[in-house]
Amino acid sequence: MAANYWESSQFNTFYDIDPYLMTATCVYLACKVEEKVSQEIRFSYDVSDIAECESYLLEEMKFYLVVYHPYQVLIESIINDSYQTDVSLVCPPHVIAVAAMFLSRVVDQGGQSDVEAQQWFADMNVEITDILQVVNELLSLYDIWNSYAEDRMPELVYRYISDIAASN
């Protein structure tokens, strides 16, 4: 979100502002908007400088702070991928939806643990084993897609047919 604010501040630069101060201000404003202000973040600028720069940034953005996140598109993409498997025949739709949210959260967090997300998923009243079943199916699908090689297909089909013929 801070990067989006930074881009917005660069369109019509009416003010000559230190880019590092603007970066710190964008991070600070993004934290405020996302309601994730951390006391651990230390800026090398005075609070009054950041507050003044924040007013310039807000004016530059015409006070429009809405940023559309790609999470919805990511979740829809994961759900569409689930149609390539048999999970829609095995699991109820709400489990697939929660698994898609779980995967998008993992992608968003870069695989890092998030206590808040863990509590949210625990409150969903969906068995974690069901979620993990869907996640494992999707990961298997992605693994197949990554390892697919067109030039190996004739060999694999021949081996498959040979195995069937040998078992009969």
C-alpha positions as CSV (number, residue, x, y, z in Angstrom):
1,M,0.0,0.0,0.0
2,A,2.9,2.3,0.8
3,A,4.3,1.7,-2.7
4,N,0.9,2.8,-4.2
5,Y,1.0,5.9,-2.1
6,W,4.5,6.6,-3.2
7,E,3.5,6.2,-6.9
8,S,0.6,8.6,-6.3
9,S,2.9,11.2,-4.8
10,Q,5.1,11.2,-7.9
11,F,2.5,12.1,-10.5
12,N,2.2,15.8,-9.9
13,T,5.0,16.9,-7.7
14,F,4.3,20.5,-6.7
15,Y,6.5,20.4,-3.6
16,D,10.2,19.8,-3.4
17,I,10.3,17.1,-0.7
18,D,13.0,14.8,0.4
19,P,12.2,11.4,-1.2
20,Y,13.3,9.6,2.0
21,L,10.9,11.7,4.0
22,M,8.1,11.0,1.5
23,T,8.9,7.2,1.7
24,A,8.7,7.3,5.5
25,T,5.5,9.2,5.3
26,C,4.0,6.7,2.8
27,V,4.8,3.9,5.1
28,Y,3.4,5.7,8.1
29,L,0.2,6.6,6.2
30,A,-0.2,3.0,5.0
31,C,0.2,1.7,8.5
32,K,-2.5,4.1,9.7
33,V,-4.9,3.2,6.9
34,E,-4.4,-0.5,7.5
35,E,-4.7,0.1,11.2
36,K,-1.4,-1.7,11.8
37,V,0.6,1.1,13.4
38,S,3.7,-0.5,15.1
39,Q,5.6,1.2,17.9
40,E,8.7,-0.7,16.7
41,I,9.0,1.4,13.5
42,R,11.5,4.1,14.0
43,F,11.9,7.0,11.5
44,S,14.9,9.2,11.4
45,Y,12.6,12.2,10.9
46,D,10.9,14.4,13.4
47,V,7.2,13.7,13.9
48,S,6.3,17.2,12.8
49,D,8.1,16.7,9.5
50,I,6.2,13.5,8.8
51,A,2.9,15.1,9.7
52,E,3.6,18.0,7.4
53,C,4.7,15.7,4.6
54,E,1.5,13.6,5.3
55,S,-0.7,16.7,4.6
56,Y,1.2,17.2,1.3
57,L,0.8,13.6,0.4
58,L,-2.9,13.6,1.2
59,E,-3.4,16.7,-0.8
60,E,-1.5,15.2,-3.7
61,M,-3.7,12.1,-3.6
62,K,-6.8,14.3,-3.3
63,F,-7.5,12.5,0.0
64,Y,-8.4,9.3,-1.9
65,L,-6.8,6.5,0.1
66,V,-8.5,3.5,-1.4
67,V,-6.1,0.9,-2.8
68,Y,-7.5,-2.2,-4.4
69,H,-5.6,-5.2,-3.3
70,P,-5.1,-8.2,-5.6
71,Y,-6.3,-10.7,-2.9
72,Q,-9.8,-11.1,-4.5
73,V,-8.3,-11.9,-7.9
74,L,-5.8,-14.3,-6.3
75,I,-8.6,-16.1,-4.4
76,E,-10.7,-16.4,-7.6
77,S,-7.7,-17.7,-9.4
78,I,-7.1,-20.4,-6.7
79,I,-10.8,-21.4,-6.8
80,N,-10.7,-21.6,-10.6
81,D,-7.6,-23.9,-10.2
82,S,-9.6,-26.1,-7.9
83,Y,-11.9,-27.0,-10.8
84,Q,-8.9,-28.8,-12.4
85,T,-9.0,-31.3,-9.5
86,D,-11.7,-33.4,-7.9
87,V,-11.9,-31.3,-4.7
88,S,-15.3,-29.9,-5.7
89,L,-16.6,-33.5,-5.7
90,V,-15.1,-34.4,-2.4
91,C,-15.3,-31.2,-0.3
92,P,-18.1,-28.7,0.3
93,P,-17.7,-25.2,-1.3
94,H,-17.1,-23.4,1.9
95,V,-14.1,-25.6,2.6
96,I,-12.6,-24.8,-0.8
97,A,-13.2,-21.1,-0.2
98,V,-11.5,-21.2,3.1
99,A,-8.6,-23.1,1.6
100,A,-8.3,-20.5,-1.2
101,M,-8.2,-17.8,1.5
102,F,-5.6,-19.8,3.4
103,L,-3.4,-20.2,0.3
104,S,-3.7,-16.5,-0.6
105,R,-2.7,-15.6,2.9
106,V,0.3,-17.9,2.8
107,V,1.3,-16.2,-0.6
108,D,0.8,-12.8,0.9
109,Q,2.8,-13.5,4.0
110,G,5.6,-15.2,2.1
111,G,5.1,-18.4,4.2
112,Q,5.7,-16.6,7.5
113,S,3.5,-17.5,10.5
114,D,0.8,-15.0,11.4
115,V,-0.9,-15.3,14.8
116,E,-3.8,-13.1,13.8
117,A,-4.5,-15.2,10.7
118,Q,-4.2,-18.4,12.7
119,Q,-6.8,-17.2,15.1
120,W,-9.1,-16.1,12.3
121,F,-8.9,-19.5,10.6
122,A,-9.4,-21.2,14.0
123,D,-12.6,-19.2,14.4
124,M,-14.0,-20.3,11.0
125,N,-15.4,-23.6,12.4
126,V,-13.9,-25.6,9.5
127,E,-11.7,-28.6,10.2
128,I,-8.1,-27.8,9.5
129,T,-7.7,-31.3,8.1
130,D,-10.3,-30.5,5.4
131,I,-8.6,-27.3,4.6
132,L,-5.2,-29.0,4.3
133,Q,-6.7,-31.7,2.1
134,V,-7.8,-29.1,-0.4
135,V,-4.5,-27.2,-0.1
136,N,-2.5,-30.4,-0.7
137,E,-4.6,-31.2,-3.8
138,L,-3.9,-27.7,-5.2
139,L,-0.2,-27.9,-4.4
140,S,-0.1,-31.3,-6.1
141,L,-1.8,-29.7,-9.2
142,Y,0.7,-26.8,-9.1
143,D,3.6,-29.3,-8.9
144,I,2.3,-31.2,-11.9
145,W,1.9,-27.9,-13.9
146,N,5.5,-26.9,-13.0
147,S,7.0,-30.3,-13.9
148,Y,5.0,-30.8,-17.1
149,A,7.3,-31.3,-20.1
150,E,5.7,-31.8,-23.6
151,D,8.6,-33.7,-25.0
152,R,8.3,-36.4,-22.2
153,M,4.6,-37.1,-22.9
154,P,5.1,-39.9,-25.5
155,E,7.5,-41.8,-23.2
156,L,5.1,-41.5,-20.2
157,V,2.1,-42.6,-22.3
158,Y,4.0,-45.6,-23.6
159,R,5.1,-46.5,-20.1
160,Y,1.5,-46.1,-18.8
161,I,0.1,-48.4,-21.6
162,S,2.9,-50.9,-21.0
163,D,2.0,-51.1,-17.3
164,I,-1.6,-51.6,-18.1
165,A,-0.8,-54.4,-20.6
166,A,1.6,-56.0,-18.1
167,S,-1.1,-56.1,-15.4
168,N,-3.6,-57.8,-17.6
